[in-house]
Amino acid sequence: MLRGSVVGPAESLCLTKRSASETATDPNFSSIKEVDMTRCCSIPQCVLFGSTALAFIITSTALAGYPAENVVLRSHLPLSDFGASFAEDCWGYVSDSGEEYAIIGLSNGTGFVRITDPDNPVIVDVVLTPNRGRDMKVYQHYVYSSSDSGPTHVIDVAEIDNNVVTLVNSLGGGTHNIFINEQSGFLYASIGGPMVVLDLADPLNPVFVGSWDSQAHDATVITYPEGPYAGREIAFVFAGSNGRVDIVDVTDKSDMFLLGSATYPSPAYTHQGWPSDDLQYLYVSDELDEVNGQPRTRTLVFDISDLANPTYVNFVSSGLPSTDHNLYVRDGFIFEANYTSGLRIFDTANPVFPAQVGYFDTYPANNDAGFSGAWTAYPFFPSGMVIVSDRSGGLFILDPSEAVGGGGKCSAADLDGDGDVDAADLAMLLGAWGPNPGHSADFDGDGFVNAFDLAQLLGDWGPCG
């Protein structure tokens, strides 16, 4: 049993104006473009960027070298704590007693970490397997951990509160991604080609019941609660190199059929996605568009109010060039892992143009397109904690309460602090237009006040909520 280390709080922080070259080579200041005066401040405090005062919560996060806004680092477990050389996916489990556990896929198997006390995580076990743990999902008290080369391992966590997890079965065949509809009891395995469906009536011995034979890189499956599809099981299938989202009725496993499809400008590899809480919009990542020349991260927005006629309507961006990966939606917020720029949180109050309200960069070395950094951000714990699995950094346990508590959106777009996003804020943004590192109107932190920041301000127009 290993206990994770916690970065301790600091008493104060002194910031001094630094040259561009110093900033570029010092990861502890990679999110601070320039400070126009020397200032020592107690934590939390504020620092001055140029002529504009920006409220900035400085915690051990900044001192640890991880750029962040409205998200606090509670603890971090490096790969060495797991005896692993890299990490991939992560998921969560809550025991009957309410204990919260992070599950992380590792080069050497699947790791289980008790995070009920997020400042003192405890590694319960690493289930060692000859193949890596790429993707994990939970059904009842079983964890299904898959890899491309197979097999898929079934791990019983019924006794995890007593520090016992048990490998109980290994299922033949590899799969890249799995999704479990816990309401219906079916597992959907996406293997890059067809999507295979297994019945979990006997969780230890799943039974093949059908397949969707078009390309599926990943899928999200929902049992619709109301409306014309009430009670039907609907799969949003992310069709990889086909460059589209397919919406499939999978209720009858022997007769699954296509309801509708949608594509979008310049598709490269349609990767993964998740619907809004009201099932009116679908947010989707394309894993290869940035690598293929898109200058900024794109999270694609589709209108799915009519499942037979889904429509691409917009994309949102952090403003950085990093590659987007897995994303989930909870309580009106998108939690997205963007490889080299870490966790990004967007408020979907305006569902067509969600506004970034917080971030935590688990890979401060750069924000380039590519596949280093954050793989997944899992946001579904009752406590509200978010875990992030970073390919080279290990497991991060984060508190996003500042971002999702209602203040993040207003503090970003309400530039004059009067409680409304209005013409006065628009005038301030336009007055700062162009290269302007650190200005409060540079909402996405890319060093420029430009059309992306203007779009966010317009999307937040009106009284702050």
ZIFENBEL-V819311 format. One record per backbone hydrogen bond with DSSP energy under -1.0 kcal/mol. CO is the residue of the C=O (numbers start at 1). NH is the residue of the N-H. Records with the same first field share a line. If there is no record, write none. Layout:
# ZIFENBEL-V819311
CO=NH / NH
This chain:
# ZIFENBEL-V819311
2=123
5=76
11=43
13=41
15=39
19=23
20=24
21=25
26=29
27=30
29=32
39=15
41=13
47=54
49=52
52=49
59=63
60=64
61=66
62=65
67=361
69=359
70=403
72=399
75=397
77=395
78=81
79=82 / 84
86=107
89=105
91=103
93=101
95=98
99=95
100=115
101=93
102=113
103=91
104=111
105=88
106=109 / 133
108=129
109=106
110=127
111=104
112=124 / 125
113=102
114=122
117=120
121=4
122=114
123=2
125=112
126=128
127=110
134=89
135=146
137=144
139=142
141=157
142=139
143=155
144=137
145=153
146=134 / 135
147=175
152=171
153=145
154=168 / 169
155=143
156=166
157=160
159=162 / 164
160=163
166=156
169=154
171=152
177=190
179=188
180=182
181=185
185=200
186=181
187=198
188=179
189=196
190=176 / 177
193=216
194=191
195=212
196=189
197=209
198=187
199=207
202=205
207=199
210=197
212=195
216=192
218=238
220=236
222=234
224=231
227=230
229=232
232=224
233=250
234=222
235=248
236=220
237=246
238=217 / 218
239=242
240=243 / 270
244=239
245=262
246=237
247=259 / 260
248=235
249=257
252=255
257=249
260=247
262=245
269=287
270=240
272=285
274=283
276=279
280=304
281=276
282=302
283=274
284=300
285=271 / 272
288=292
289=294
290=293
299=316
300=284
301=313 / 314
302=282
303=311
306=309
311=303
314=301
316=299
320=297
323=339
326=337
328=335
330=333
332=348
333=330
334=346
335=328
336=344
337=325
338=341 / 342
339=374
342=338
343=360
344=336
345=357 / 358
346=334
347=355
355=347
358=345
359=69
360=343
373=391
375=326
376=389
378=387
381=384
386=398
387=378
388=396
389=375
390=394
391=87
394=390
395=77
396=388
397=74 / 75
398=386
399=72
400=404
401=405
407=411
408=412
409=413
410=414
413=415
414=417
419=464
421=462
422=426
423=427
424=428
425=429
426=430
427=431
430=433
434=449
436=439
439=442
441=443
442=445
447=436
449=434
450=454
451=455
452=456
453=457
454=458
455=459
456=460
458=461
462=421
